[in-house]
Amino acid sequence: QVQLVESGGGLVQAGGSLRLSCAASGRTFSRSHMGWFRQAPGKEREFVARISWSAGNTYYADSVKGRFTISRDNAKNTVYLQMNSLKPEDTAVYYCAAASGAIYSDWGQGTQVTVPS
């Protein structure tokens, strides 16, 4: 099991930037694929981005492609989500998750990102 703690959320004006962090502990973080998800009020949780354990592969939802960047530092057991050009529709609780095989089995508690319209 991996324990995950997100941080870095907050209120930012449209067009601004935030960097979310997800600190991991527990089973071998460096061998886990990691993902970021978000859930807006009244909506289902949706995929945002993922990164392979070696950081060699990344993948993004179309809605954030070109604006968000996922990265990781295995020496620090941390995964990041750099969010630029934020829009009101990016408002959500953001979660990081660790994959065990093909399943995201471990989740953080989430961090709120608010972009006023």
N, CA, C and O atoms as CSV, one atom per row, in Angstrom:
chain,resi,resn,atom,element,x,y,z
A,1,GLN,N,N,0.834,-1.190,0.000
A,1,GLN,CA,C,0.000,0.000,0.000
A,1,GLN,C,C,0.872,1.244,0.000
A,1,GLN,O,O,1.947,1.263,0.600
A,2,VAL,N,N,0.396,2.293,-0.685
A,2,VAL,CA,C,1.096,3.564,-0.732
A,2,VAL,C,C,0.222,4.621,-0.074
A,2,VAL,O,O,-0.963,4.735,-0.386
A,3,GLN,N,N,0.798,5.381,0.824
A,3,GLN,CA,C,0.079,6.497,1.431
A,3,GLN,C,C,0.432,7.760,0.648
A,3,GLN,O,O,1.599,8.015,0.353
A,4,LEU,N,N,-0.587,8.540,0.318
A,4,LEU,CA,C,-0.407,9.706,-0.538
A,4,LEU,C,C,-0.999,10.940,0.121
A,4,LEU,O,O,-2.106,10.898,0.657
A,5,VAL,N,N,-0.255,12.041,0.078
A,5,VAL,CA,C,-0.723,13.302,0.636
A,5,VAL,C,C,-0.496,14.408,-0.389
A,5,VAL,O,O,0.639,14.725,-0.744
A,6,GLU,N,N,-1.609,14.992,-0.861
A,6,GLU,CA,C,-1.526,16.083,-1.827
A,6,GLU,C,C,-1.402,17.429,-1.124
A,6,GLU,O,O,-1.852,17.598,0.010
A,7,SER,N,N,-0.790,18.375,-1.811
A,7,SER,CA,C,-0.695,19.748,-1.319
A,7,SER,C,C,-0.531,20.675,-2.508
A,7,SER,O,O,-0.275,20.239,-3.630
A,8,GLY,N,N,-0.685,21.976,-2.238
A,8,GLY,CA,C,-0.441,22.966,-3.275
A,8,GLY,C,C,-1.679,23.566,-3.893
A,8,GLY,O,O,-1.582,24.466,-4.727
A,9,GLY,N,N,-2.853,23.080,-3.494
A,9,GLY,CA,C,-4.063,23.654,-4.036
A,9,GLY,C,C,-4.313,25.043,-3.494
A,9,GLY,O,O,-3.618,25.502,-2.588
A,10,GLY,N,N,-5.312,25.711,-4.054
A,10,GLY,CA,C,-5.658,27.045,-3.588
A,10,GLY,C,C,-6.545,27.756,-4.573
A,10,GLY,O,O,-7.099,27.153,-5.492
A,11,LEU,N,N,-6.671,29.065,-4.362
A,11,LEU,CA,C,-7.487,29.912,-5.233
A,11,LEU,C,C,-6.546,30.701,-6.131
A,11,LEU,O,O,-5.609,31.338,-5.650
A,12,VAL,N,N,-6.791,30.659,-7.420
A,12,VAL,CA,C,-5.947,31.366,-8.376
A,12,VAL,C,C,-6.834,31.956,-9.459
A,12,VAL,O,O,-7.834,31.352,-9.848
A,13,GLN,N,N,-6.474,33.119,-9.941
A,13,GLN,CA,C,-7.245,33.766,-10.997
A,13,GLN,C,C,-7.046,33.044,-12.325
A,13,GLN,O,O,-6.024,32.398,-12.558
A,14,ALA,N,N,-8.036,33.169,-13.174
A,14,ALA,CA,C,-7.937,32.579,-14.516
A,14,ALA,C,C,-6.670,33.067,-15.215
A,14,ALA,O,O,-6.330,34.249,-15.174
A,15,GLY,N,N,-5.991,32.131,-15.850
A,15,GLY,CA,C,-4.732,32.432,-16.505
A,15,GLY,C,C,-3.517,32.209,-15.634
A,15,GLY,O,O,-2.386,32.236,-16.119
A,16,GLY,N,N,-3.746,31.988,-14.343
A,16,GLY,CA,C,-2.650,31.784,-13.415
A,16,GLY,C,C,-2.154,30.350,-13.390
A,16,GLY,O,O,-2.581,29.508,-14.180
A,17,SER,N,N,-1.239,30.093,-12.459
A,17,SER,CA,C,-0.597,28.783,-12.359
A,17,SER,C,C,-0.584,28.283,-10.921
A,17,SER,O,O,-0.593,29.065,-9.970
A,18,LEU,N,N,-0.564,26.983,-10.788
A,18,LEU,CA,C,-0.378,26.312,-9.502
A,18,LEU,C,C,0.444,25.059,-9.756
A,18,LEU,O,O,0.413,24.486,-10.845
A,19,ARG,N,N,1.183,24.640,-8.727
A,19,ARG,CA,C,1.858,23.357,-8.796
A,19,ARG,C,C,1.398,22.499,-7.634
A,19,ARG,O,O,1.592,22.852,-6.471
A,20,LEU,N,N,0.797,21.388,-7.951
A,20,LEU,CA,C,0.371,20.435,-6.940
A,20,LEU,C,C,1.492,19.429,-6.694
A,20,LEU,O,O,2.232,19.055,-7.604
A,21,SER,N,N,1.591,19.009,-5.448
A,21,SER,CA,C,2.555,17.976,-5.067
A,21,SER,C,C,1.820,16.821,-4.415
A,21,SER,O,O,0.770,16.998,-3.797
A,22,CYS,N,N,2.384,15.645,-4.564
A,22,CYS,CA,C,1.828,14.455,-3.936
A,22,CYS,C,C,2.995,13.679,-3.338
A,22,CYS,O,O,3.807,13.095,-4.056
A,23,ALA,N,N,3.062,13.685,-2.006
A,23,ALA,CA,C,4.127,12.978,-1.302
A,23,ALA,C,C,3.677,11.562,-0.991
A,23,ALA,O,O,2.573,11.344,-0.493
A,24,ALA,N,N,4.532,10.616,-1.285
A,24,ALA,CA,C,4.182,9.208,-1.130
A,24,ALA,C,C,5.055,8.528,-0.088
A,24,ALA,O,O,6.218,8.884,0.104
A,25,SER,N,N,4.472,7.549,0.577
A,25,SER,CA,C,5.222,6.683,1.485
A,25,SER,C,C,4.592,5.304,1.428
A,25,SER,O,O,3.460,5.146,0.970
A,26,GLY,N,N,5.325,4.316,1.891
A,26,GLY,CA,C,4.790,2.959,1.867
A,26,GLY,C,C,5.544,2.075,0.896
A,26,GLY,O,O,6.772,2.117,0.823
A,27,ARG,N,N,4.791,1.266,0.143
A,27,ARG,CA,C,5.460,0.349,-0.771
A,27,ARG,C,C,6.213,1.123,-1.826
A,27,ARG,O,O,6.089,2.346,-1.895
A,28,THR,N,N,6.968,0.466,-2.627
A,28,THR,CA,C,7.960,1.093,-3.485
A,28,THR,C,C,7.327,2.077,-4.468
A,28,THR,O,O,6.787,1.691,-5.505
A,29,PHE,N,N,7.411,3.354,-4.112
A,29,PHE,CA,C,6.848,4.402,-4.947
A,29,PHE,C,C,7.513,4.427,-6.308
A,29,PHE,O,O,6.851,4.621,-7.327
A,30,SER,N,N,8.809,4.233,-6.324
A,30,SER,CA,C,9.552,4.402,-7.571
A,30,SER,C,C,9.175,3.375,-8.624
A,30,SER,O,O,9.522,3.536,-9.795
A,31,ARG,N,N,8.465,2.314,-8.225
A,31,ARG,CA,C,8.047,1.298,-9.185
A,31,ARG,C,C,6.565,1.424,-9.534
A,31,ARG,O,O,6.016,0.571,-10.231
A,32,SER,N,N,5.915,2.486,-9.050
A,32,SER,CA,C,4.480,2.662,-9.255
A,32,SER,C,C,4.209,3.708,-10.325
A,32,SER,O,O,4.768,4.805,-10.298
A,33,HIS,N,N,3.342,3.350,-11.266
A,33,HIS,CA,C,2.801,4.382,-12.149
A,33,HIS,C,C,1.901,5.286,-11.313
A,33,HIS,O,O,1.223,4.814,-10.400
A,34,MET,N,N,1.891,6.561,-11.615
A,34,MET,CA,C,1.123,7.523,-10.828
A,34,MET,C,C,0.180,8.314,-11.708
A,34,MET,O,O,0.445,8.538,-12.889
A,35,GLY,N,N,-0.928,8.735,-11.113
A,35,GLY,CA,C,-1.890,9.519,-11.877
A,35,GLY,C,C,-2.459,10.652,-11.067
A,35,GLY,O,O,-2.446,10.626,-9.836
A,36,TRP,N,N,-2.962,11.655,-11.771
A,36,TRP,CA,C,-3.737,12.742,-11.175
A,36,TRP,C,C,-5.157,12.674,-11.741
A,36,TRP,O,O,-5.362,12.460,-12.936
A,37,PHE,N,N,-6.112,12.859,-10.857
A,37,PHE,CA,C,-7.520,12.881,-11.218
A,37,PHE,C,C,-8.143,14.116,-10.577
A,37,PHE,O,O,-7.540,14.746,-9.708
A,38,ARG,N,N,-9.349,14.455,-11.010
A,38,ARG,CA,C,-10.050,15.578,-10.385
A,38,ARG,C,C,-11.546,15.308,-10.375
A,38,ARG,O,O,-12.073,14.539,-11.179
A,39,GLN,N,N,-12.206,15.968,-9.435
A,39,GLN,CA,C,-13.660,15.852,-9.333
A,39,GLN,C,C,-14.241,17.222,-9.051
A,39,GLN,O,O,-13.974,17.823,-8.011
A,40,ALA,N,N,-15.034,17.705,-9.981
A,40,ALA,CA,C,-15.719,18.980,-9.826
A,40,ALA,C,C,-17.060,18.744,-9.139
A,40,ALA,O,O,-17.587,17.633,-9.181
A,41,PRO,N,N,-17.617,19.774,-8.509
A,41,PRO,CA,C,-18.906,19.621,-7.816
A,41,PRO,C,C,-19.980,19.081,-8.750
A,41,PRO,O,O,-20.189,19.611,-9.841
A,42,GLY,N,N,-20.653,18.031,-8.318
A,42,GLY,CA,C,-21.747,17.474,-9.095
A,42,GLY,C,C,-21.322,16.635,-10.281
A,42,GLY,O,O,-22.162,16.208,-11.073
A,43,LYS,N,N,-20.016,16.389,-10.416
A,43,LYS,CA,C,-19.519,15.612,-11.544
A,43,LYS,C,C,-18.748,14.399,-11.049
A,43,LYS,O,O,-18.338,14.328,-9.890
A,44,GLU,N,N,-18.562,13.453,-11.951
A,44,GLU,CA,C,-17.782,12.267,-11.620
A,44,GLU,C,C,-16.286,12.588,-11.647
A,44,GLU,O,O,-15.844,13.539,-12.292
A,45,ARG,N,N,-15.535,11.776,-10.935
A,45,ARG,CA,C,-14.086,11.926,-10.959
A,45,ARG,C,C,-13.574,11.633,-12.369
A,45,ARG,O,O,-14.017,10.685,-13.017
A,46,GLU,N,N,-12.634,12.460,-12.832
A,46,GLU,CA,C,-12.110,12.264,-14.177
A,46,GLU,C,C,-10.589,12.234,-14.174
A,46,GLU,O,O,-9.932,12.831,-13.321
A,47,PHE,N,N,-10.058,11.528,-15.147
A,47,PHE,CA,C,-8.623,11.416,-15.325
A,47,PHE,C,C,-8.049,12.740,-15.802
A,47,PHE,O,O,-8.660,13.436,-16.612
A,48,VAL,N,N,-6.857,13.087,-15.288
A,48,VAL,CA,C,-6.164,14.302,-15.718
A,48,VAL,C,C,-4.848,13.967,-16.412
A,48,VAL,O,O,-4.602,14.406,-17.536
A,49,ALA,N,N,-3.999,13.183,-15.732
A,49,ALA,CA,C,-2.682,12.886,-16.295
A,49,ALA,C,C,-2.102,11.662,-15.604
A,49,ALA,O,O,-2.491,11.327,-14.485
A,50,ARG,N,N,-1.181,11.006,-16.269
A,50,ARG,CA,C,-0.485,9.890,-15.632
A,50,ARG,C,C,0.976,9.894,-16.083
A,50,ARG,O,O,1.338,10.479,-17.104
A,51,ILE,N,N,1.794,9.219,-15.283
A,51,ILE,CA,C,3.222,9.135,-15.566
A,51,ILE,C,C,3.702,7.747,-15.191
A,51,ILE,O,O,3.311,7.202,-14.158
A,52,SER,N,N,4.547,7.179,-16.029
A,52,SER,CA,C,5.071,5.851,-15.744
A,52,SER,C,C,6.067,5.902,-14.600
A,52,SER,O,O,6.518,6.975,-14.199
A,53,TRP,N,N,6.404,4.734,-14.079
A,53,TRP,CA,C,7.272,4.685,-12.910
A,53,TRP,C,C,8.637,5.285,-13.209
A,53,TRP,O,O,9.269,5.858,-12.321
A,54,SER,N,N,9.092,5.162,-14.433
A,54,SER,CA,C,10.409,5.680,-14.798
A,54,SER,C,C,10.347,7.119,-15.301
A,54,SER,O,O,11.374,7.718,-15.622
A,55,ALA,N,N,9.125,7.672,-15.366
A,55,ALA,CA,C,8.898,9.016,-15.916
A,55,ALA,C,C,9.152,9.073,-17.412
A,55,ALA,O,O,9.222,10.156,-17.994
A,56,GLY,N,N,9.292,7.904,-18.039
A,56,GLY,CA,C,9.550,7.906,-19.473
A,56,GLY,C,C,8.320,8.136,-20.315
A,56,GLY,O,O,8.421,8.512,-21.482
A,57,ASN,N,N,7.156,7.910,-19.730
A,57,ASN,CA,C,5.908,8.055,-20.485
A,57,ASN,C,C,4.921,8.877,-19.690
A,57,ASN,O,O,4.734,8.661,-18.493
A,58,THR,N,N,4.289,9.826,-20.366
A,58,THR,CA,C,3.225,10.621,-19.773
A,58,THR,C,C,2.035,10.640,-20.715
A,58,THR,O,O,2.164,10.439,-21.923
A,59,TYR,N,N,0.876,10.887,-20.130
A,59,TYR,CA,C,-0.357,10.924,-20.932
A,59,TYR,C,C,-1.309,11.896,-20.260
A,59,TYR,O,O,-1.389,11.954,-19.033
A,60,TYR,N,N,-2.047,12.677,-21.091
A,60,TYR,CA,C,-2.912,13.728,-20.563
A,60,TYR,C,C,-4.308,13.642,-21.143
A,60,TYR,O,O,-4.512,13.189,-22.270
A,61,ALA,N,N,-5.256,14.086,-20.352
A,61,ALA,CA,C,-6.594,14.297,-20.876
A,61,ALA,C,C,-6.554,15.442,-21.877
A,61,ALA,O,O,-5.767,16.377,-21.727
A,62,ASP,N,N,-7.391,15.372,-22.884
A,62,ASP,CA,C,-7.412,16.412,-23.910
A,62,ASP,C,C,-7.673,17.795,-23.311
A,62,ASP,O,O,-7.166,18.799,-23.811
A,63,SER,N,N,-8.454,17.840,-22.256
A,63,SER,CA,C,-8.851,19.125,-21.669
A,63,SER,C,C,-7.680,19.869,-21.021
A,63,SER,O,O,-7.761,21.077,-20.802
A,64,VAL,N,N,-6.597,19.157,-20.716
A,64,VAL,CA,C,-5.465,19.807,-20.035
A,64,VAL,C,C,-4.186,19.761,-20.859
A,64,VAL,O,O,-3.177,20.356,-20.481
A,65,LYS,N,N,-4.227,19.067,-21.966
A,65,LYS,CA,C,-3.022,18.903,-22.794
A,65,LYS,C,C,-2.483,20.262,-23.225
A,65,LYS,O,O,-3.231,21.116,-23.701
A,66,GLY,N,N,-1.194,20.450,-23.056
A,66,GLY,CA,C,-0.564,21.713,-23.408
A,66,GLY,C,C,-0.568,22.739,-22.289
A,66,GLY,O,O,0.133,23.748,-22.371
A,67,ARG,N,N,-1.347,22.495,-21.246
A,67,ARG,CA,C,-1.413,23.430,-20.110
A,67,ARG,C,C,-0.854,22.817,-18.836
A,67,ARG,O,O,-0.248,23.518,-18.026
A,68,PHE,N,N,-1.051,21.519,-18.652
A,68,PHE,CA,C,-0.615,20.828,-17.440
A,68,PHE,C,C,0.582,19.934,-17.773
A,68,PHE,O,O,0.701,19.412,-18.882
A,69,THR,N,N,1.465,19.773,-16.781
A,69,THR,CA,C,2.612,18.891,-16.926
A,69,THR,C,C,2.760,18.042,-15.675
A,69,THR,O,O,2.837,18.563,-14.563
A,70,ILE,N,N,2.798,16.731,-15.866
A,70,ILE,CA,C,3.017,15.813,-14.749
A,70,ILE,C,C,4.492,15.425,-14.738
A,70,ILE,O,O,5.100,15.218,-15.788
A,71,SER,N,N,5.051,15.331,-13.550
A,71,SER,CA,C,6.446,14.925,-13.399
A,71,SER,C,C,6.596,14.213,-12.058
A,71,SER,O,O,5.680,14.208,-11.235
A,72,ARG,N,N,7.749,13.622,-11.859
A,72,ARG,CA,C,7.990,12.919,-10.597
A,72,ARG,C,C,9.469,12.981,-10.246
A,72,ARG,O,O,10.342,13.089,-11.107
A,73,ASP,N,N,9.709,12.908,-8.950
A,73,ASP,CA,C,11.070,12.829,-8.428
A,73,ASP,C,C,11.098,11.606,-7.520
A,73,ASP,O,O,10.655,11.667,-6.373
A,74,ASN,N,N,11.611,10.514,-8.026
A,74,ASN,CA,C,11.596,9.273,-7.253
A,74,ASN,C,C,12.515,9.350,-6.035
A,74,ASN,O,O,12.297,8.638,-5.055
A,75,ALA,N,N,13.524,10.193,-6.083
A,75,ALA,CA,C,14.401,10.362,-4.925
A,75,ALA,C,C,13.667,11.030,-3.775
A,75,ALA,O,O,14.012,10.829,-2.610
A,76,LYS,N,N,12.651,11.828,-4.103
A,76,LYS,CA,C,11.858,12.531,-3.086
A,76,LYS,C,C,10.503,11.876,-2.871
A,76,LYS,O,O,9.697,12.372,-2.084
A,77,ASN,N,N,10.238,10.768,-3.560
A,77,ASN,CA,C,8.943,10.090,-3.439
A,77,ASN,C,C,7.783,11.047,-3.670
A,77,ASN,O,O,6.796,11.028,-2.936
A,78,THR,N,N,7.908,11.879,-4.691
A,78,THR,CA,C,6.913,12.919,-4.934
A,78,THR,C,C,6.567,12.980,-6.420
A,78,THR,O,O,7.432,12.848,-7.286
A,79,VAL,N,N,5.293,13.182,-6.688
A,79,VAL,CA,C,4.827,13.440,-8.040
A,79,VAL,C,C,4.190,14.828,-8.071
A,79,VAL,O,O,3.569,15.257,-7.098
A,80,TYR,N,N,4.348,15.515,-9.184
A,80,TYR,CA,C,3.905,16.903,-9.306
A,80,TYR,C,C,2.913,17.054,-10.456
A,80,TYR,O,O,2.890,16.263,-11.399
A,81,LEU,N,N,2.100,18.092,-10.342
A,81,LEU,CA,C,1.253,18.498,-11.456
A,81,LEU,C,C,1.377,20.013,-11.586
A,81,LEU,O,O,0.824,20.764,-10.782
A,82,GLN,N,N,2.101,20.446,-12.598
A,82,GLN,CA,C,2.218,21.866,-12.893
A,82,GLN,C,C,1.043,22.270,-13.762
A,82,GLN,O,O,0.836,21.715,-14.841
A,83,MET,N,N,0.280,23.233,-13.290
A,83,MET,CA,C,-0.924,23.663,-13.991
A,83,MET,C,C,-0.783,25.121,-14.397
A,83,MET,O,O,-0.687,26.005,-13.546
A,84,ASN,N,N,-0.771,25.365,-15.687
A,84,ASN,CA,C,-0.654,26.717,-16.230
A,84,ASN,C,C,-1.929,27.092,-16.979
A,84,ASN,O,O,-2.743,26.235,-17.322
A,85,SER,N,N,-2.083,28.376,-17.221
A,85,SER,CA,C,-3.235,28.883,-17.978
A,85,SER,C,C,-4.535,28.317,-17.431
A,85,SER,O,O,-5.372,27.815,-18.181
A,86,LEU,N,N,-4.691,28.403,-16.137
A,86,LEU,CA,C,-5.861,27.806,-15.491
A,86,LEU,C,C,-7.141,28.493,-15.914
A,86,LEU,O,O,-7.175,29.697,-16.169
A,87,LYS,N,N,-8.196,27.689,-15.981
A,87,LYS,CA,C,-9.515,28.153,-16.408
A,87,LYS,C,C,-10.528,27.856,-15.309
A,87,LYS,O,O,-10.292,26.986,-14.471
A,88,PRO,N,N,-11.647,28.564,-15.301
A,88,PRO,CA,C,-12.680,28.253,-14.293
A,88,PRO,C,C,-13.113,26.784,-14.328
A,88,PRO,O,O,-13.443,26.215,-13.288
A,89,GLU,N,N,-13.115,26.180,-15.488
A,89,GLU,CA,C,-13.526,24.778,-15.583
A,89,GLU,C,C,-12.498,23.809,-15.006
A,89,GLU,O,O,-12.758,22.608,-14.934
A,90,ASP,N,N,-11.345,24.309,-14.598
A,90,ASP,CA,C,-10.366,23.468,-13.903
A,90,ASP,C,C,-10.662,23.373,-12.405
A,90,ASP,O,O,-10.004,22.616,-11.690
A,91,THR,N,N,-11.637,24.129,-11.934
A,91,THR,CA,C,-12.013,24.079,-10.526
A,91,THR,C,C,-12.475,22.683,-10.143
A,91,THR,O,O,-13.398,22.138,-10.748
A,92,ALA,N,N,-11.829,22.105,-9.132
A,92,ALA,CA,C,-12.136,20.737,-8.716
A,92,ALA,C,C,-11.273,20.382,-7.511
A,92,ALA,O,O,-10.352,21.112,-7.142
A,93,VAL,N,N,-11.594,19.248,-6.915
A,93,VAL,CA,C,-10.679,18.620,-5.970
A,93,VAL,C,C,-9.766,17.705,-6.777
A,93,VAL,O,O,-10.231,16.866,-7.548
A,94,TYR,N,N,-8.472,17.877,-6.591
A,94,TYR,CA,C,-7.484,17.101,-7.333
A,94,TYR,C,C,-6.908,16.001,-6.436
A,94,TYR,O,O,-6.527,16.239,-5.290
A,95,TYR,N,N,-6.861,14.798,-6.994
A,95,TYR,CA,C,-6.385,13.625,-6.269
A,95,TYR,C,C,-5.194,13.009,-7.000
A,95,TYR,O,O,-5.172,12.966,-8.230
A,96,CYS,N,N,-4.221,12.541,-6.254
A,96,CYS,CA,C,-3.210,11.704,-6.875
A,96,CYS,C,C,-3.500,10.254,-6.498
A,96,CYS,O,O,-4.134,9.972,-5.481
A,97,ALA,N,N,-3.026,9.360,-7.330
A,97,ALA,CA,C,-3.281,7.944,-7.134
A,97,ALA,C,C,-2.081,7.138,-7.602
A,97,ALA,O,O,-1.380,7.516,-8.540
A,98,ALA,N,N,-1.863,6.014,-6.923
A,98,ALA,CA,C,-0.781,5.089,-7.274
A,98,ALA,C,C,-1.386,3.826,-7.849
A,98,ALA,O,O,-2.363,3.291,-7.326
A,99,ALA,N,N,-0.793,3.360,-8.929
A,99,ALA,CA,C,-1.318,2.172,-9.597
A,99,ALA,C,C,-0.608,0.916,-9.103
A,99,ALA,O,O,0.603,0.892,-8.882
A,100,SER,N,N,-1.410,-0.108,-8.944
A,100,SER,CA,C,-0.890,-1.455,-8.687
A,100,SER,C,C,-1.316,-2.299,-9.882
A,100,SER,O,O,-2.474,-2.704,-9.984
A,101,GLY,N,N,-0.388,-2.557,-10.771
A,101,GLY,CA,C,-0.778,-3.166,-12.027
A,101,GLY,C,C,-1.559,-2.161,-12.851
A,101,GLY,O,O,-1.104,-1.038,-13.067
A,102,ALA,N,N,-2.725,-2.560,-13.307
A,102,ALA,CA,C,-3.552,-1.671,-14.133
A,102,ALA,C,C,-4.574,-0.897,-13.321
A,102,ALA,O,O,-5.358,-0.135,-13.885
A,103,ILE,N,N,-4.580,-1.076,-12.022
A,103,ILE,CA,C,-5.608,-0.485,-11.169
A,103,ILE,C,C,-4.986,0.604,-10.288
A,103,ILE,O,O,-3.930,0.407,-9.688
A,104,TYR,N,N,-5.653,1.742,-10.225
A,104,TYR,CA,C,-5.249,2.772,-9.262
A,104,TYR,C,C,-5.825,2.367,-7.909
A,104,TYR,O,O,-7.014,2.535,-7.640
A,105,SER,N,N,-4.949,1.832,-7.073
A,105,SER,CA,C,-5.405,1.202,-5.838
A,105,SER,C,C,-5.255,2.078,-4.605
A,105,SER,O,O,-5.893,1.812,-3.587
A,106,ASP,N,N,-4.439,3.102,-4.668
A,106,ASP,CA,C,-4.193,3.957,-3.513
A,106,ASP,C,C,-4.434,5.408,-3.902
A,106,ASP,O,O,-3.985,5.863,-4.954
A,107,TRP,N,N,-5.147,6.130,-3.042
A,107,TRP,CA,C,-5.572,7.491,-3.338
A,107,TRP,C,C,-5.252,8.416,-2.188
A,107,TRP,O,O,-5.280,8.010,-1.026
A,108,GLY,N,N,-4.948,9.664,-2.509
A,108,GLY,CA,C,-4.795,10.679,-1.492
A,108,GLY,C,C,-6.139,11.253,-1.102
A,108,GLY,O,O,-7.183,10.830,-1.597
A,109,GLN,N,N,-6.096,12.232,-0.200
A,109,GLN,CA,C,-7.333,12.813,0.316
A,109,GLN,C,C,-7.835,13.959,-0.551
A,109,GLN,O,O,-8.975,14.402,-0.404
A,110,GLY,N,N,-6.989,14.435,-1.448
A,110,GLY,CA,C,-7.385,15.489,-2.364
A,110,GLY,C,C,-6.986,16.877,-1.905
A,110,GLY,O,O,-6.811,17.128,-0.712
A,111,THR,N,N,-6.843,17.780,-2.875
A,111,THR,CA,C,-6.563,19.184,-2.600
A,111,THR,C,C,-7.424,20.041,-3.519
A,111,THR,O,O,-7.550,19.756,-4.710
A,112,GLN,N,N,-8.011,21.086,-2.963
A,112,GLN,CA,C,-8.970,21.911,-3.704
A,112,GLN,C,C,-8.249,22.939,-4.573
A,112,GLN,O,O,-7.344,23.634,-4.111
A,113,VAL,N,N,-8.658,23.022,-5.817
A,113,VAL,CA,C,-8.206,24.066,-6.728
A,113,VAL,C,C,-9.430,24.851,-7.167
A,113,VAL,O,O,-10.400,24.278,-7.663
A,114,THR,N,N,-9.381,26.168,-6.983
A,114,THR,CA,C,-10.508,27.025,-7.345
A,114,THR,C,C,-10.038,28.135,-8.264
A,114,THR,O,O,-9.112,28.880,-7.943
A,115,VAL,N,N,-10.693,28.233,-9.419
A,115,VAL,CA,C,-10.395,29.275,-10.397
A,115,VAL,C,C,-11.687,30.039,-10.630
A,115,VAL,O,O,-12.544,29.562,-11.375
A,116,PRO,N,N,-11.860,31.196,-10.027
A,116,PRO,CA,C,-13.119,31.939,-10.150
A,116,PRO,C,C,-13.356,32.390,-11.585
A,116,PRO,O,O,-12.421,32.689,-12.328
A,117,SER,N,N,-14.634,32.431,-11.952
A,117,SER,CA,C,-14.983,32.912,-13.299
A,117,SER,C,C,-15.181,34.415,-13.305
A,117,SER,O,O,-15.478,34.994,-14.350
